[in-house]
Every structure is written in structure tokens, then in C-alpha cells.
Amino acid sequence: MLKKINWLIWLVLIILWNYGFPQATPFEDVAVAVFLSILFIIIPLLQSRYLKKSSSRSKFSEE
């Protein structure tokens, strides 16, 4: 379900880019789409890495 939501957000951002910057060249359109795609690949990786770090810490660990 989260993948579908991320895809929908990506699609909305691409549509906003295309309507917000109609004078953009096709190269710029592709560059923004690629940038957003990479961003939406990196965000879940960072979130999962952060969750692994925070879940490995115990509230009751001895210091």
C-alpha cells in the first residue's frame, strides 16, 4: 500500500512540474522525473535504516 501512495505522490509531483513549468525543455522534464524517482527510492531505504537503528536500541539496556 505504501508503494502505491509513494507512486501517487511521485505522479502528482511530476504533473505539478509539467503544469508549473510549461516552458521546460524535454530534457528538464526527464531530469526532474529521474531525480524524483531516485529520491523516492532513497527515502524508503533511509526510513528502513533509521527504523532498524531505533528498534535495536532497548529502553532497558544497561549503560
PyMOL Python script that loads the backbone (N, CA, C, O; Angstrom):
from pymol import cmd

cmd.read_pdbstr("""\
ATOM      1  N   MET A   1       0.823  -1.195   0.000  1.00  0.00           N
ATOM      2  CA  MET A   1       0.000   0.000   0.000  1.00  0.00           C
ATOM      3  C   MET A   1       0.865   1.256   0.000  1.00  0.00           C
ATOM      4  O   MET A   1       0.554   2.237  -0.675  1.00  0.00           O
ATOM      5  N   LEU A   2       1.955   1.214   0.766  1.00  0.00           N
ATOM      6  CA  LEU A   2       2.846   2.365   0.833  1.00  0.00           C
ATOM      7  C   LEU A   2       3.496   2.651  -0.519  1.00  0.00           C
ATOM      8  O   LEU A   2       3.734   3.807  -0.869  1.00  0.00           O
ATOM      9  N   LYS A   3       3.780   1.592  -1.273  1.00  0.00           N
ATOM     10  CA  LYS A   3       4.367   1.779  -2.610  1.00  0.00           C
ATOM     11  C   LYS A   3       3.395   2.511  -3.530  1.00  0.00           C
ATOM     12  O   LYS A   3       3.804   3.354  -4.328  1.00  0.00           O
ATOM     13  N   LYS A   4       2.111   2.187  -3.417  1.00  0.00           N
ATOM     14  CA  LYS A   4       1.108   2.858  -4.243  1.00  0.00           C
ATOM     15  C   LYS A   4       0.978   4.327  -3.867  1.00  0.00           C
ATOM     16  O   LYS A   4       0.813   5.183  -4.737  1.00  0.00           O
ATOM     17  N   ILE A   5       1.052   4.617  -2.581  1.00  0.00           N
ATOM     18  CA  ILE A   5       0.972   6.006  -2.132  1.00  0.00           C
ATOM     19  C   ILE A   5       2.189   6.781  -2.616  1.00  0.00           C
ATOM     20  O   ILE A   5       2.058   7.909  -3.092  1.00  0.00           O
ATOM     21  N   ASN A   6       3.374   6.182  -2.496  1.00  0.00           N
ATOM     22  CA  ASN A   6       4.594   6.848  -2.979  1.00  0.00           C
ATOM     23  C   ASN A   6       4.511   7.101  -4.477  1.00  0.00           C
ATOM     24  O   ASN A   6       4.901   8.166  -4.956  1.00  0.00           O
ATOM     25  N   TRP A   7       4.002   6.121  -5.213  1.00  0.00           N
ATOM     26  CA  TRP A   7       3.880   6.291  -6.656  1.00  0.00           C
ATOM     27  C   TRP A   7       2.913   7.421  -6.987  1.00  0.00           C
ATOM     28  O   TRP A   7       3.170   8.220  -7.887  1.00  0.00           O
ATOM     29  N   LEU A   8       1.809   7.486  -6.264  1.00  0.00           N
ATOM     30  CA  LEU A   8       0.822   8.540  -6.486  1.00  0.00           C
ATOM     31  C   LEU A   8       1.403   9.920  -6.182  1.00  0.00           C
ATOM     32  O   LEU A   8       1.162  10.872  -6.924  1.00  0.00           O
ATOM     33  N   ILE A   9       2.162  10.032  -5.101  1.00  0.00           N
ATOM     34  CA  ILE A   9       2.810  11.306  -4.761  1.00  0.00           C
ATOM     35  C   ILE A   9       3.796  11.686  -5.860  1.00  0.00           C
ATOM     36  O   ILE A   9       3.860  12.844  -6.273  1.00  0.00           O
ATOM     37  N   TRP A  10       4.571  10.698  -6.335  1.00  0.00           N
ATOM     38  CA  TRP A  10       5.527  10.959  -7.411  1.00  0.00           C
ATOM     39  C   TRP A  10       4.802  11.465  -8.659  1.00  0.00           C
ATOM     40  O   TRP A  10       5.242  12.418  -9.301  1.00  0.00           O
ATOM     41  N   LEU A  11       3.688  10.816  -8.991  1.00  0.00           N
ATOM     42  CA  LEU A  11       2.919  11.203 -10.170  1.00  0.00           C
ATOM     43  C   LEU A  11       2.376  12.625 -10.034  1.00  0.00           C
ATOM     44  O   LEU A  11       2.439  13.410 -10.981  1.00  0.00           O
ATOM     45  N   VAL A  12       1.851  12.951  -8.873  1.00  0.00           N
ATOM     46  CA  VAL A  12       1.326  14.305  -8.640  1.00  0.00           C
ATOM     47  C   VAL A  12       2.442  15.338  -8.767  1.00  0.00           C
ATOM     48  O   VAL A  12       2.237  16.403  -9.350  1.00  0.00           O
ATOM     49  N   LEU A  13       3.620  15.032  -8.225  1.00  0.00           N
ATOM     50  CA  LEU A  13       4.746  15.974  -8.343  1.00  0.00           C
ATOM     51  C   LEU A  13       5.169  16.162  -9.798  1.00  0.00           C
ATOM     52  O   LEU A  13       5.496  17.275 -10.210  1.00  0.00           O
ATOM     53  N   ILE A  14       5.164  15.089 -10.571  1.00  0.00           N
ATOM     54  CA  ILE A  14       5.508  15.197 -11.995  1.00  0.00           C
ATOM     55  C   ILE A  14       4.472  16.042 -12.725  1.00  0.00           C
ATOM     56  O   ILE A  14       4.828  16.890 -13.543  1.00  0.00           O
ATOM     57  N   ILE A  15       3.203  15.819 -12.438  1.00  0.00           N
ATOM     58  CA  ILE A  15       2.144  16.606 -13.084  1.00  0.00           C
ATOM     59  C   ILE A  15       2.265  18.074 -12.693  1.00  0.00           C
ATOM     60  O   ILE A  15       2.139  18.955 -13.544  1.00  0.00           O
ATOM     61  N   LEU A  16       2.510  18.343 -11.402  1.00  0.00           N
ATOM     62  CA  LEU A  16       2.690  19.734 -10.960  1.00  0.00           C
ATOM     63  C   LEU A  16       3.879  20.387 -11.658  1.00  0.00           C
ATOM     64  O   LEU A  16       3.819  21.555 -12.042  1.00  0.00           O
ATOM     65  N   TRP A  17       4.958  19.624 -11.820  1.00  0.00           N
ATOM     66  CA  TRP A  17       6.129  20.150 -12.520  1.00  0.00           C
ATOM     67  C   TRP A  17       5.760  20.510 -13.963  1.00  0.00           C
ATOM     68  O   TRP A  17       6.100  21.591 -14.444  1.00  0.00           O
ATOM     69  N   ASN A  18       5.070  19.604 -14.643  1.00  0.00           N
ATOM     70  CA  ASN A  18       4.742  19.843 -16.050  1.00  0.00           C
ATOM     71  C   ASN A  18       3.801  21.022 -16.242  1.00  0.00           C
ATOM     72  O   ASN A  18       3.948  21.778 -17.202  1.00  0.00           O
ATOM     73  N   TYR A  19       2.834  21.190 -15.343  1.00  0.00           N
ATOM     74  CA  TYR A  19       1.922  22.330 -15.465  1.00  0.00           C
ATOM     75  C   TYR A  19       2.510  23.605 -14.875  1.00  0.00           C
ATOM     76  O   TYR A  19       2.163  24.704 -15.307  1.00  0.00           O
ATOM     77  N   GLY A  20       3.388  23.471 -13.903  1.00  0.00           N
ATOM     78  CA  GLY A  20       4.001  24.642 -13.282  1.00  0.00           C
ATOM     79  C   GLY A  20       5.101  25.258 -14.119  1.00  0.00           C
ATOM     80  O   GLY A  20       5.345  26.463 -14.047  1.00  0.00           O
ATOM     81  N   PHE A  21       5.767  24.434 -14.916  1.00  0.00           N
ATOM     82  CA  PHE A  21       6.862  24.904 -15.763  1.00  0.00           C
ATOM     83  C   PHE A  21       6.646  24.441 -17.196  1.00  0.00           C
ATOM     84  O   PHE A  21       7.381  23.583 -17.685  1.00  0.00           O
ATOM     85  N   PRO A  22       5.646  24.999 -17.876  1.00  0.00           N
ATOM     86  CA  PRO A  22       5.353  24.543 -19.243  1.00  0.00           C
ATOM     87  C   PRO A  22       6.469  24.875 -20.240  1.00  0.00           C
ATOM     88  O   PRO A  22       6.556  24.252 -21.298  1.00  0.00           O
ATOM     89  N   GLN A  23       7.311  25.840 -19.914  1.00  0.00           N
ATOM     90  CA  GLN A  23       8.379  26.221 -20.826  1.00  0.00           C
ATOM     91  C   GLN A  23       9.613  25.323 -20.684  1.00  0.00           C
ATOM     92  O   GLN A  23      10.596  25.515 -21.400  1.00  0.00           O
ATOM     93  N   ALA A  24       9.577  24.350 -19.774  1.00  0.00           N
ATOM     94  CA  ALA A  24      10.711  23.449 -19.570  1.00  0.00           C
ATOM     95  C   ALA A  24      10.948  22.600 -20.811  1.00  0.00           C
ATOM     96  O   ALA A  24      10.015  22.198 -21.506  1.00  0.00           O
ATOM     97  N   THR A  25      12.214  22.344 -21.061  1.00  0.00           N
ATOM     98  CA  THR A  25      12.582  21.515 -22.212  1.00  0.00           C
ATOM     99  C   THR A  25      12.303  20.045 -21.888  1.00  0.00           C
ATOM    100  O   THR A  25      12.170  19.688 -20.717  1.00  0.00           O
ATOM    101  N   PRO A  26      12.215  19.196 -22.903  1.00  0.00           N
ATOM    102  CA  PRO A  26      12.037  17.760 -22.635  1.00  0.00           C
ATOM    103  C   PRO A  26      13.161  17.187 -21.769  1.00  0.00           C
ATOM    104  O   PRO A  26      12.921  16.312 -20.937  1.00  0.00           O
ATOM    105  N   PHE A  27      14.382  17.679 -21.964  1.00  0.00           N
ATOM    106  CA  PHE A  27      15.498  17.216 -21.122  1.00  0.00           C
ATOM    107  C   PHE A  27      15.253  17.540 -19.658  1.00  0.00           C
ATOM    108  O   PHE A  27      15.492  16.700 -18.790  1.00  0.00           O
ATOM    109  N   GLU A  28      14.779  18.743 -19.374  1.00  0.00           N
ATOM    110  CA  GLU A  28      14.481  19.137 -17.998  1.00  0.00           C
ATOM    111  C   GLU A  28      13.356  18.278 -17.415  1.00  0.00           C
ATOM    112  O   GLU A  28      13.402  17.897 -16.245  1.00  0.00           O
ATOM    113  N   ASP A  29      12.352  17.977 -18.234  1.00  0.00           N
ATOM    114  CA  ASP A  29      11.259  17.114 -17.775  1.00  0.00           C
ATOM    115  C   ASP A  29      11.782  15.733 -17.363  1.00  0.00           C
ATOM    116  O   ASP A  29      11.416  15.200 -16.315  1.00  0.00           O
ATOM    117  N   VAL A  30      12.631  15.179 -18.196  1.00  0.00           N
ATOM    118  CA  VAL A  30      13.196  13.862 -17.903  1.00  0.00           C
ATOM    119  C   VAL A  30      14.112  13.936 -16.683  1.00  0.00           C
ATOM    120  O   VAL A  30      14.086  13.042 -15.838  1.00  0.00           O
ATOM    121  N   ALA A  31      14.914  14.981 -16.584  1.00  0.00           N
ATOM    122  CA  ALA A  31      15.828  15.137 -15.452  1.00  0.00           C
ATOM    123  C   ALA A  31      15.056  15.215 -14.134  1.00  0.00           C
ATOM    124  O   ALA A  31      15.451  14.591 -13.149  1.00  0.00           O
ATOM    125  N   VAL A  32      13.974  15.965 -14.111  1.00  0.00           N
ATOM    126  CA  VAL A  32      13.165  16.075 -12.888  1.00  0.00           C
ATOM    127  C   VAL A  32      12.511  14.734 -12.563  1.00  0.00           C
ATOM    128  O   VAL A  32      12.468  14.340 -11.397  1.00  0.00           O
ATOM    129  N   ALA A  33      12.009  14.037 -13.562  1.00  0.00           N
ATOM    130  CA  ALA A  33      11.385  12.732 -13.330  1.00  0.00           C
ATOM    131  C   ALA A  33      12.404  11.739 -12.766  1.00  0.00           C
ATOM    132  O   ALA A  33      12.094  10.988 -11.842  1.00  0.00           O
ATOM    133  N   VAL A  34      13.604  11.736 -13.316  1.00  0.00           N
ATOM    134  CA  VAL A  34      14.651  10.839 -12.821  1.00  0.00           C
ATOM    135  C   VAL A  34      15.047  11.223 -11.397  1.00  0.00           C
ATOM    136  O   VAL A  34      15.197  10.353 -10.539  1.00  0.00           O
ATOM    137  N   PHE A  35      15.216  12.517 -11.144  1.00  0.00           N
ATOM    138  CA  PHE A  35      15.575  12.976  -9.805  1.00  0.00           C
ATOM    139  C   PHE A  35      14.522  12.556  -8.776  1.00  0.00           C
ATOM    140  O   PHE A  35      14.859  12.044  -7.709  1.00  0.00           O
ATOM    141  N   LEU A  36      13.252  12.775  -9.104  1.00  0.00           N
ATOM    142  CA  LEU A  36      12.184  12.390  -8.179  1.00  0.00           C
ATOM    143  C   LEU A  36      12.129  10.877  -7.985  1.00  0.00           C
ATOM    144  O   LEU A  36      11.857  10.399  -6.884  1.00  0.00           O
ATOM    145  N   SER A  37      12.385  10.124  -9.052  1.00  0.00           N
ATOM    146  CA  SER A  37      12.393   8.661  -8.938  1.00  0.00           C
ATOM    147  C   SER A  37      13.483   8.201  -7.983  1.00  0.00           C
ATOM    148  O   SER A  37      13.249   7.361  -7.114  1.00  0.00           O
ATOM    149  N   ILE A  38      14.670   8.756  -8.153  1.00  0.00           N
ATOM    150  CA  ILE A  38      15.781   8.391  -7.267  1.00  0.00           C
ATOM    151  C   ILE A  38      15.470   8.796  -5.835  1.00  0.00           C
ATOM    152  O   ILE A  38      15.753   8.051  -4.898  1.00  0.00           O
ATOM    153  N   LEU A  39      14.889   9.973  -5.667  1.00  0.00           N
ATOM    154  CA  LEU A  39      14.515  10.442  -4.332  1.00  0.00           C
ATOM    155  C   LEU A  39      13.523   9.492  -3.671  1.00  0.00           C
ATOM    156  O   LEU A  39      13.649   9.184  -2.486  1.00  0.00           O
ATOM    157  N   PHE A  40      12.535   9.026  -4.440  1.00  0.00           N
ATOM    158  CA  PHE A  40      11.525   8.129  -3.884  1.00  0.00           C
ATOM    159  C   PHE A  40      12.053   6.710  -3.707  1.00  0.00           C
ATOM    160  O   PHE A  40      11.390   5.893  -3.069  1.00  0.00           O
ATOM    161  N   ILE A  41      13.216   6.395  -4.248  1.00  0.00           N
ATOM    162  CA  ILE A  41      13.883   5.123  -3.965  1.00  0.00           C
ATOM    163  C   ILE A  41      14.713   5.254  -2.693  1.00  0.00           C
ATOM    164  O   ILE A  41      14.764   4.327  -1.885  1.00  0.00           O
ATOM    165  N   ILE A  42      15.365   6.408  -2.515  1.00  0.00           N
ATOM    166  CA  ILE A  42      16.252   6.621  -1.375  1.00  0.00           C
ATOM    167  C   ILE A  42      15.476   6.807  -0.074  1.00  0.00           C
ATOM    168  O   ILE A  42      15.904   6.309   0.966  1.00  0.00           O
ATOM    169  N   ILE A  43      14.354   7.507  -0.107  1.00  0.00           N
ATOM    170  CA  ILE A  43      13.600   7.798   1.120  1.00  0.00           C
ATOM    171  C   ILE A  43      13.211   6.522   1.874  1.00  0.00           C
ATOM    172  O   ILE A  43      13.455   6.452   3.079  1.00  0.00           O
ATOM    173  N   PRO A  44      12.619   5.512   1.228  1.00  0.00           N
ATOM    174  CA  PRO A  44      12.294   4.287   1.993  1.00  0.00           C
ATOM    175  C   PRO A  44      13.529   3.564   2.532  1.00  0.00           C
ATOM    176  O   PRO A  44      13.480   2.959   3.602  1.00  0.00           O
ATOM    177  N   LEU A  45      14.636   3.628   1.788  1.00  0.00           N
ATOM    178  CA  LEU A  45      15.861   2.999   2.276  1.00  0.00           C
ATOM    179  C   LEU A  45      16.344   3.679   3.549  1.00  0.00           C
ATOM    180  O   LEU A  45      16.741   3.012   4.505  1.00  0.00           O
ATOM    181  N   LEU A  46      16.308   5.001   3.559  1.00  0.00           N
ATOM    182  CA  LEU A  46      16.719   5.743   4.751  1.00  0.00           C
ATOM    183  C   LEU A  46      15.761   5.496   5.914  1.00  0.00           C
ATOM    184  O   LEU A  46      16.187   5.365   7.062  1.00  0.00           O
ATOM    185  N   GLN A  47      14.468   5.433   5.610  1.00  0.00           N
ATOM    186  CA  GLN A  47      13.492   5.165   6.662  1.00  0.00           C
ATOM    187  C   GLN A  47      13.701   3.783   7.269  1.00  0.00           C
ATOM    188  O   GLN A  47      13.649   3.632   8.490  1.00  0.00           O
ATOM    189  N   SER A  48      13.933   2.785   6.446  1.00  0.00           N
ATOM    190  CA  SER A  48      14.132   1.431   6.969  1.00  0.00           C
ATOM    191  C   SER A  48      15.426   1.354   7.767  1.00  0.00           C
ATOM    192  O   SER A  48      15.488   0.658   8.780  1.00  0.00           O
ATOM    193  N   ARG A  49      16.453   2.057   7.323  1.00  0.00           N
ATOM    194  CA  ARG A  49      17.722   2.067   8.057  1.00  0.00           C
ATOM    195  C   ARG A  49      17.536   2.734   9.415  1.00  0.00           C
ATOM    196  O   ARG A  49      18.056   2.255  10.423  1.00  0.00           O
ATOM    197  N   TYR A  50      16.792   3.843   9.441  1.00  0.00           N
ATOM    198  CA  TYR A  50      16.537   4.544  10.693  1.00  0.00           C
ATOM    199  C   TYR A  50      15.709   3.678  11.637  1.00  0.00           C
ATOM    200  O   TYR A  50      15.980   3.635  12.837  1.00  0.00           O
ATOM    201  N   LEU A  51      14.705   2.989  11.105  1.00  0.00           N
ATOM    202  CA  LEU A  51      13.871   2.129  11.944  1.00  0.00           C
ATOM    203  C   LEU A  51      14.674   0.972  12.521  1.00  0.00           C
ATOM    204  O   LEU A  51      14.454   0.578  13.666  1.00  0.00           O
ATOM    205  N   LYS A  52      15.598   0.426  11.745  1.00  0.00           N
ATOM    206  CA  LYS A  52      16.434  -0.666  12.254  1.00  0.00           C
ATOM    207  C   LYS A  52      17.312  -0.181  13.387  1.00  0.00           C
ATOM    208  O   LYS A  52      17.478  -0.882  14.386  1.00  0.00           O
ATOM    209  N   LYS A  53      17.882   1.021  13.249  1.00  0.00           N
ATOM    210  CA  LYS A  53      18.733   1.566  14.301  1.00  0.00           C
ATOM    211  C   LYS A  53      17.932   1.855  15.557  1.00  0.00           C
ATOM    212  O   LYS A  53      18.372   1.537  16.662  1.00  0.00           O
ATOM    213  N   SER A  54      16.764   2.455  15.399  1.00  0.00           N
ATOM    214  CA  SER A  54      15.974   2.825  16.579  1.00  0.00           C
ATOM    215  C   SER A  54      15.366   1.600  17.250  1.00  0.00           C
ATOM    216  O   SER A  54      15.184   1.604  18.467  1.00  0.00           O
ATOM    217  N   SER A  55      15.048   0.555  16.497  1.00  0.00           N
ATOM    218  CA  SER A  55      14.465  -0.641  17.112  1.00  0.00           C
ATOM    219  C   SER A  55      15.526  -1.505  17.775  1.00  0.00           C
ATOM    220  O   SER A  55      15.195  -2.326  18.631  1.00  0.00           O
ATOM    221  N   SER A  56      16.781  -1.344  17.408  1.00  0.00           N
ATOM    222  CA  SER A  56      17.830  -2.137  18.016  1.00  0.00           C
ATOM    223  C   SER A  56      18.204  -1.594  19.395  1.00  0.00           C
ATOM    224  O   SER A  56      18.813  -2.304  20.195  1.00  0.00           O
ATOM    225  N   ARG A  57      17.853  -0.373  19.672  1.00  0.00           N
ATOM    226  CA  ARG A  57      18.117   0.219  20.979  1.00  0.00           C
ATOM    227  C   ARG A  57      16.993  -0.150  21.933  1.00  0.00           C
ATOM    228  O   ARG A  57      15.814   0.027  21.626  1.00  0.00           O
ATOM    229  N   SER A  58      17.367  -0.653  23.062  1.00  0.00           N
ATOM    230  CA  SER A  58      16.369  -1.034  24.048  1.00  0.00           C
ATOM    231  C   SER A  58      16.238   0.043  25.112  1.00  0.00           C
ATOM    232  O   SER A  58      17.222   0.680  25.486  1.00  0.00           O
ATOM    233  N   LYS A  59      15.030   0.242  25.593  1.00  0.00           N
ATOM    234  CA  LYS A  59      14.810   1.229  26.632  1.00  0.00           C
ATOM    235  C   LYS A  59      15.459   0.804  27.945  1.00  0.00           C
ATOM    236  O   LYS A  59      15.783   1.641  28.788  1.00  0.00           O
ATOM    237  N   PHE A  60      15.645  -0.502  28.111  1.00  0.00           N
ATOM    238  CA  PHE A  60      16.139  -1.037  29.378  1.00  0.00           C
ATOM    239  C   PHE A  60      17.574  -1.525  29.287  1.00  0.00           C
ATOM    240  O   PHE A  60      18.007  -2.319  30.122  1.00  0.00           O
ATOM    241  N   SER A  61      18.310  -1.071  28.301  1.00  0.00           N
ATOM    242  CA  SER A  61      19.682  -1.550  28.171  1.00  0.00           C
ATOM    243  C   SER A  61      20.556  -0.931  29.272  1.00  0.00           C
ATOM    244  O   SER A  61      20.335   0.196  29.715  1.00  0.00           O
ATOM    245  N   GLU A  62      21.540  -1.703  29.684  1.00  0.00           N
ATOM    246  CA  GLU A  62      22.462  -1.210  30.706  1.00  0.00           C
ATOM    247  C   GLU A  62      23.513  -0.337  30.041  1.00  0.00           C
ATOM    248  O   GLU A  62      23.963  -0.608  28.928  1.00  0.00           O
ATOM    249  N   GLU A  63      23.883   0.701  30.742  1.00  0.00           N
ATOM    250  CA  GLU A  63      24.887   1.615  30.174  1.00  0.00           C
ATOM    251  C   GLU A  63      26.206   1.438  30.834  1.00  0.00           C
ATOM    252  O   GLU A  63      27.168   2.123  30.484  1.00  0.00           O
TER     253      GLU A  63
END
""", "prot")
cmd.dss("prot")
cmd.show_as("cartoon", "prot")
cmd.util.cbc("prot")
cmd.orient("prot")
